[in-house]
Amino acid sequence: MPATWSATPGTALAIATAATAAAAVVIASSLAPSLLMQKKLRRAEERCKHLESQMAKLQSKLKEGSKNQISAGQNSVADKDETHTIVQKKQQPPTIEDETQADGGIFLKRVGTIRSIYRLCVGTPRQGLLCPNARGCIELEKIGDSSSASSVIGLEGFSHMWIIFVFHLNTKSSNPKRIKSKISPPALGGQKVGIYATRSPHRYNPIGITLCKIDRIEKIAKTNHQEERVIIHISGLDLVDGTPVLDIKPFVPTYDSVPIDVKLPSWVEGGLATQRNVVIGQEAQDNLMAILHKNKNALQFYGQRYGERSVQETVDYVVECIRQVLAIDVRSNFQTKKAREGKFQAERAKRLQGASVIGTVDFVTDICTQQLDNLLIQYVVDETSNIIRSSSAGSGAEDTVTVLCIKLLEEG
């Protein structure tokens, strides 16, 4: 037995009972039998029985209390386990479906931003591959602690890629419940079709997808003054400068092309086969040559930095880009009428405010202007009298465009 210990109530009661019984035995054996002594003996025996009964009751209570403690302990452990399970469930990351059910919407982050030769929506081609000489780039964003350089490893092995983006310059209706289910594509000359039968930028969710060519991938290492940067240089582009990019995916012909049994409405096939006649005068080409001779880096996306070996090669490439853009610049009835009347001036647009035109501007009656890269293109539109497709009357798809002059735009 240890040197120090504490007795329980049951132990103390047992000792008291034993001591009382021993005292009774000593009294009985040392004194002569007598009536008085017999009475005392009976009292001692009754006292022992009473103490034994009390001890039994106490032991019973002790056992019951022990069972209750064990049960309570088990319940406590069970509660902790259940709580731990609930906490574990709460700590599981939510899915997109969970967020949609909770908030009624899906929240996406941009992964990059488009930089391109187009600063205005009007005049931007309806599909990039119809204008292969159009150039731009994607400046990738750093998402969390991820590496932008690591995210494009292997992308250089592909020639083309899809860009999923947001039509960020769409105008919003003053009535948020007013959502058009039918629109009038320019190629239909005023007739309407359902929104899902078109590539219109004005959609329930302003999300678009386009295919472009990957020219090169530029990786700029992190320094003391700037973070790591990745720029994907692309061509065959139809996106406005500043467009938010949601995702990019490599183009795989086996997955993304349908080799046979392709069906298209006649108005789509006819629209694709029809292009405006574009004439770029010699004076306009001389203007461009003079701009590049004065400053070979005057343009943001053309010149020796982008692979052109001479000024003449740059001029030829840019002139062809201007032709491609203006040839497929098919607009709505309202915008076509404005262009024919010479009432579309790009420099009046809000996004070009602050830019200045370098050199003397020759104002001509019924003249339009279009911005491409750092250039302001001056041109006139003549309505054709010999229309092959009836819908071209409203869209201007068969009009003739004559480029008169090219000026340099400088940011203010």
Secondary structure by P-SEA (a helix, b strand, c coil): cccbbbbcaaaaaaaaaaaaaaaaaaaaacccccaaaaaaaaaaaaaaaaaaaaaaaaaaaaaaaaaaaaaaaaaaaaaaaaaaaaaaaaaccccaaaaaaaccbbbbbbcbbbbccccccccccccccccccccccccccccccccccccccccccccbbbbbbbcccbbbbccccccccccccccccccccccccccccccccccbbbbbbbcbbbbbcccccccbbbbbbbccccccccccccbbbbbbcccccccccccccaaaaaaaacccbbbbcaaaaaaaaaaaaaccccccccccccccccaaaaaaaaaaaaaaaaaaccccaaaaaaaaaccccccccccccccccccccccccbbbbbbcccbbbbbbbbbbccccccccccccccbbbbbcbbbbbbcc
